[in-house]
Amino acid sequence: NMEDIRARLVQACEQILLQNPNACEVRLKLGDLALDKGNIEKAMKAYRKVASTPEFTMKANRRMAIALLRAGDLKTSLQKFQELPLLDNEDLENLYD
């Protein structure tokens, strides 16, 4: 079932990060999986860690804005979206969900 698949994905991501803590795409995926489960705090922690890597800052900030929006923090979410150099269709779709 989907819960088993999700649990295996989380486990695989965590194992990869033990071997390579700087695997930003994997950490983003771990954050996405946490967000899908409604664990905003865990997702934000993953996204913040990734945001400190310059080439992933924009992706991480975009995901943080989405997480804040899902948490109901509209003001901070909007500020995060406004900090992005440009909005893409994904950003606009999230604002109107």
C-alpha positions as CSV (number, residue, x, y, z in Angstrom):
1,N,0.0,0.0,0.0
2,M,1.0,3.7,-0.3
3,E,2.0,4.0,3.4
4,D,4.5,1.1,3.0
5,I,5.9,2.7,-0.1
6,R,6.2,6.1,1.6
7,A,7.9,4.5,4.6
8,R,10.4,2.7,2.4
9,L,11.1,5.9,0.5
10,V,11.7,7.8,3.8
11,Q,14.0,5.0,5.0
12,A,15.9,5.0,1.7
13,C,16.4,8.8,1.8
14,E,17.6,8.6,5.4
15,Q,20.1,5.9,4.5
16,I,21.4,7.9,1.6
17,L,21.8,11.0,3.8
18,L,23.8,9.0,6.3
19,Q,26.3,8.2,3.6
20,N,26.1,11.6,1.9
21,P,24.7,14.4,4.2
22,N,25.1,16.9,1.4
23,A,22.7,15.1,-1.0
24,C,20.4,18.1,-1.4
25,E,17.8,16.5,-3.8
26,V,17.4,13.6,-1.4
27,R,16.9,15.9,1.5
28,L,14.4,17.9,-0.5
29,K,12.5,14.7,-1.2
30,L,12.6,13.8,2.5
31,G,11.1,17.2,3.3
32,D,8.4,16.7,0.6
33,L,7.5,13.3,2.1
34,A,7.2,14.9,5.5
35,L,5.1,17.7,4.1
36,D,2.8,15.2,2.4
37,K,2.2,13.6,5.8
38,G,1.5,16.9,7.4
39,N,4.7,17.1,9.4
40,I,5.4,20.8,8.7
41,E,8.2,21.0,11.3
42,K,10.2,18.1,9.8
43,A,9.7,19.4,6.3
44,M,10.9,22.9,7.3
45,K,13.9,21.5,9.0
46,A,14.9,19.6,5.8
47,Y,14.2,22.6,3.6
48,R,16.2,25.0,5.8
49,K,19.2,22.7,5.7
50,V,19.1,22.6,1.9
51,A,18.6,26.3,1.6
52,S,22.1,26.9,3.0
53,T,23.5,25.3,-0.3
54,P,23.5,28.2,-2.8
55,E,22.5,26.2,-5.9
56,F,19.4,24.8,-4.0
57,T,18.4,28.0,-2.1
58,M,15.6,28.9,-4.5
59,K,14.1,25.4,-4.6
60,A,14.2,25.1,-0.8
61,N,12.7,28.6,-0.2
62,R,9.9,27.8,-2.6
63,R,9.2,24.6,-0.7
64,M,9.3,26.5,2.6
65,A,6.8,29.0,1.3
66,I,4.5,26.1,0.3
67,A,4.9,24.5,3.8
68,L,4.1,27.7,5.5
69,L,1.1,28.1,3.4
70,R,-0.1,24.6,4.3
71,A,0.6,25.4,8.0
72,G,-1.8,28.4,7.6
73,D,1.0,31.0,8.0
74,L,-0.1,33.2,5.1
75,K,1.9,36.2,6.0
76,T,5.2,34.4,6.2
77,S,4.4,32.3,3.2
78,L,3.7,35.4,1.1
79,Q,7.0,36.9,2.3
80,K,8.9,33.8,1.3
81,F,7.2,33.8,-2.2
82,Q,8.1,37.5,-2.6
83,E,11.8,36.7,-1.8
84,L,12.0,34.4,-4.8
85,P,13.6,36.0,-7.8
86,L,10.7,35.0,-9.9
87,L,7.5,33.0,-9.5
88,D,6.8,30.1,-11.7
89,N,3.5,28.4,-12.5
90,E,3.9,26.0,-9.6
91,D,4.0,29.0,-7.2
92,L,0.9,30.5,-8.6
93,E,-1.0,27.1,-8.5
94,N,-0.1,26.7,-4.8
95,L,-1.4,30.2,-4.0
96,Y,-4.8,29.4,-5.5
97,D,-5.2,25.8,-4.2
